[in-house]
């Protein structure tokens, strides 16, 4: 249990860090028009040391978002275009034999960067997806019999096209569960699109300034664990997750729509994401609104629907909305 003095200390530090994060978002808005929700969730995932799965149509500035974020932190960025003929070595690297020295040397792949855009991840075959899974979860890569730690901060933003399915491999649930957020990217408004046209066809994109050092991001990530999560908030977020597994217990008549509920990772990411949301707001403690703010993005890819739900056009978002409405808020 934290004292008022402890909370005040956390508030002061959180406010300092939140100014850094707000400056990153403000700088990104110099080249990204709109998409406030996506940029915010990208920052929250970075603070919570998680990864993001982005679903949206082509041409919605997904590459530009992650590239701009890396530029504001002066971090390394690599874009990997996933195709059906890709091999694990194309991503993680391989061992090369040198005939002159009669020795093997390691050639590292594009996964060795701070920020990775895994473009159209569902086009990659299962072996490649497995290689990426180790990097995301363990923050390390195994090449031959050697393990290599990935440099921090490390964030993967994977994209998938919701319409095109030809030549794709559906992501296994074990891998989807590794992503902290699944964000649905929508079209810009007409006014925003006019601003985009004006920017691109006029003077072009602005040059992004470095706002923060990678070491500062690691510092913020470490502090995020110190944000206070009260027992009542902890129960609230686990109630939300539990409601996806046993909805009847919470007075919800949606059991026929849910094949499998959310995994324990949902609770972990709701806690870490809630703390990141509080930090971004300059608070040293989590409130219920922080949990609600990220619930959709944390849960939508962790609820497996039944055929009955699909037949009745029930979506994970509708189920999550009904759960948030029903679960008592502390």
ZAMARGU-4260 file (C-alpha; in steps of 0.2 Angstrom, whole numbers, plus 5000, padded with zeros to 4 digits):
<rodrens>
0) 5000/5000/5000 | 5007/5017/4995 | 5006/5032/5006 | 5000/5049/5000 | 5018/5055/5000
5) 5024/5040/4989 | 5010/5044/4977 | 5015/5062/4976 | 5033/5057/4972 | 5027/5046/4959
10) 5016/5060/4952 | 5030/5072/4950 | 5041/5059/4941 | 5027/5054/4930 | 5024/5072/4925
15) 5042/5074/4920 | 5041/5058/4909 | 5024/5063/4902 | 5031/5079/4895 | 5044/5069/4885
20) 5031/5057/4878 | 5020/5072/4874 | 5034/5080/4865 | 5037/5064/4854 | 5018/5064/4849
25) 5019/5082/4845 | 5034/5080/4834 | 5026/5065/4825 | 5011/5075/4821 | 5022/5086/4811
30) 5021/5073/4797 | 5007/5062/4803 | 4990/5070/4800 | 4976/5063/4812 | 4977/5045/4818
35) 4978/5052/4836 | 4973/5035/4843 | 4985/5025/4834 | 5000/5037/4839 | 4995/5037/4857
40) 4993/5018/4857 | 5010/5016/4849 | 5018/5027/4863 | 5009/5016/4876 | 5015/5000/4869
45) 5033/5007/4869 | 5032/5013/4887 | 5025/4996/4892 | 5038/4987/4882 | 5025/4978/4871
50) 5022/4975/4852 | 5008/4981/4841 | 4998/4972/4827 | 4990/4985/4815 | 4976/4980/4804
55) 4971/4992/4790 | 4971/4995/4771 | 4987/5000/4762 | 4992/5018/4760 | 4987/5023/4778
60) 5005/5029/4783 | 5009/5013/4793 | 5027/5014/4788 | 5028/5032/4791 | 5022/5031/4808
65) 5035/5018/4815 | 5049/5027/4805 | 5044/5044/4812 | 5044/5037/4830 | 5061/5029/4827
70) 5067/5046/4821 | 5061/5056/4836 | 5071/5044/4847 | 5086/5043/4835 | 5084/5024/4835
75) 5087/5011/4821 | 5073/5006/4810 | 5071/4992/4798 | 5056/4988/4787 | 5054/4969/4783
80) 5042/4965/4769 | 5035/4948/4772 | 5032/4936/4757 | 5028/4918/4756 | 5046/4914/4750
85) 5054/4922/4765 | 5066/4911/4776 | 5070/4913/4794 | 5088/4917/4790 | 5082/4932/4779
90) 5075/4940/4795 | 5087/4934/4809 | 5103/4932/4800 | 5114/4917/4796 | 5132/4910/4798
95) 5144/4913/4784 | 5159/4903/4780 | 5175/4912/4775 | 5186/4902/4764 | 5201/4914/4768
100) 5201/4912/4787 | 5192/4895/4787 | 5180/4902/4800 | 5162/4905/4802 | 5156/4923/4805
105) 5138/4929/4810 | 5129/4940/4798 | 5115/4948/4807 | 5098/4951/4799 | 5086/4966/4799
110) 5078/4960/4815 | 5093/4969/4824 | 5085/4986/4825 | 5076/4996/4839 | 5060/4997/4828
115) 5054/4984/4816 | 5040/4986/4804 | 5034/4968/4800 | 5024/4973/4784 | 5010/4961/4779
120) 5016/4948/4793 | 5002/4936/4788 | 5011/4933/4771 | 5025/4925/4780 | 5026/4905/4782
125) 5025/4898/4799 | 5044/4895/4801 | 5047/4914/4798 | 5033/4918/4810 | 5041/4907/4824
130) 5058/4916/4822 | 5049/4932/4824 | 5040/4926/4839 | 5056/4922/4848 | 5063/4939/4845
135) 5047/4947/4851 | 5045/4937/4867 | 5063/4933/4872 | 5071/4949/4865 | 5084/4938/4858
140) 5088/4929/4842 | 5096/4912/4840 | 5108/4910/4825 | 5115/4892/4823 | 5119/4888/4841
145) 5123/4906/4847 | 5110/4917/4856 | 5111/4936/4852 | 5102/4949/4863 | 5092/4962/4854
150) 5096/4980/4859 | 5083/4990/4869 | 5071/4998/4866 | 5064/4985/4854 | 5046/4986/4847
155) 5038/4977/4833 | 5024/4984/4823 | 5016/4971/4812 | 5003/4975/4799 | 4990/4964/4790
160) 4978/4968/4776 | 4960/4964/4782 | 4954/4961/4764 | 4967/4952/4754 | 4969/4934/4759
165) 4977/4926/4743 | 4995/4920/4747 | 4993/4923/4766 | 4995/4912/4782 | 4983/4915/4796
170) 4993/4920/4812 | 4993/4906/4825 | 4984/4911/4841 | 5001/4909/4851 | 5009/4922/4840
175) 4994/4934/4840 | 4994/4933/4859 | 5011/4940/4859 | 5005/4957/4853 | 5000/4969/4867
180) 4988/4979/4856 | 4978/4975/4840 | 4974/4992/4833 | 4961/4994/4819 | 4967/5008/4807
185) 4953/5018/4798 | 4953/5030/4784 | 4957/5049/4787 | 4943/5061/4787 | 4940/5071/4771
190) 4948/5087/4779 | 4963/5077/4785 | 4965/5069/4768 | 4965/5087/4761 | 4979/5092/4773
195) 4989/5076/4768 | 4988/5081/4750 | 4993/5099/4753 | 5008/5093/4764 | 5014/5080/4751
200) 5011/5089/4735 | 5018/5106/4743 | 5034/5107/4752 | 5034/5089/4757 | 5036/5081/4774
205) 5044/5090/4788 | 5061/5085/4794 | 5059/5076/4811 | 5070/5082/4826 | 5077/5070/4839
210) 5067/5072/4855 | 5074/5059/4866 | 5088/5047/4868 | 5085/5028/4868 | 5092/5027/4886
215) 5078/5039/4892 | 5065/5027/4884 | 5073/5013/4894 | 5072/5024/4910 | 5053/5027/4906
220) 5050/5009/4903 | 5058/5004/4920 | 5048/5018/4929 | 5032/5012/4922 | 5033/4996/4933
225) 5033/5008/4948 | 5016/5016/4944 | 5004/5012/4958 | 4990/4999/4954 | 4978/4998/4968
230) 4970/4981/4973 | 4953/4987/4967 | 4960/4992/4950 | 4969/4975/4949 | 4952/4966/4953
235) 4943/4977/4940 | 4954/4972/4926 | 4955/4954/4931 | 4935/4955/4932 | 4935/4961/4914
240) 4946/4947/4908 | 4937/4934/4918 | 4921/4940/4910 | 4927/4934/4893 | 4929/4916/4900
245) 4914/4915/4911 | 4902/4929/4906 | 4887/4921/4915 | 4895/4925/4931 | 4894/4944/4927
250) 4876/4943/4921 | 4881/4943/4902 | 4872/4931/4890 | 4886/4930/4877 | 4893/4913/4882
255) 4887/4905/4865 | 4897/4919/4856 | 4914/4915/4864 | 4924/4899/4860 | 4939/4904/4870
260) 4941/4919/4882 | 4957/4930/4884 | 4973/4923/4891 | 4982/4928/4906 | 4993/4939/4895
265) 4977/4950/4893 | 4978/4954/4912 | 4997/4957/4911 | 4995/4969/4897 | 4980/4978/4904
270) 4990/4981/4920 | 5006/4987/4910 | 4995/4997/4898 | 4985/5005/4912 | 5001/5010/4920
275) 5008/5017/4904 | 4991/5027/4901 | 4993/5034/4919 | 5011/5039/4915 | 5006/5048/4899
280) 4993/5058/4909 | 5006/5063/4921 | 4999/5052/4935 | 5008/5040/4947 | 4993/5029/4949
285) 4981/5020/4938 | 4962/5024/4938 | 4948/5014/4929 | 4948/5025/4914 | 4966/5020/4910
290) 4960/5002/4909 | 4945/5006/4898 | 4956/5017/4887 | 4966/5001/4881 | 4953/4987/4884
295) 4947/4986/4866 | 4965/4985/4859 | 4971/4973/4872 | 4956/4961/4871 | 4950/4961/4853
300) 4963/4948/4846 | 4962/4937/4862 | 4944/4933/4861 | 4940/4918/4849 | 4922/4918/4842
305) 4911/4904/4839 | 4903/4900/4822 | 4886/4906/4830 | 4894/4923/4833 | 4901/4925/4816
310) 4884/4920/4809 | 4875/4933/4819 | 4889/4946/4814 | 4894/4948/4832 | 4912/4955/4834
315) 4925/4955/4848 | 4923/4974/4849 | 4904/4972/4853 | 4907/4959/4866 | 4921/4969/4874
320) 4909/4984/4874 | 4895/4974/4883 | 4908/4968/4896 | 4914/4985/4900 | 4896/4991/4902
325) 4892/4976/4914 | 4908/4974/4925 | 4906/4986/4940 | 4918/5000/4940 | 4927/5003/4957
</rodrens>
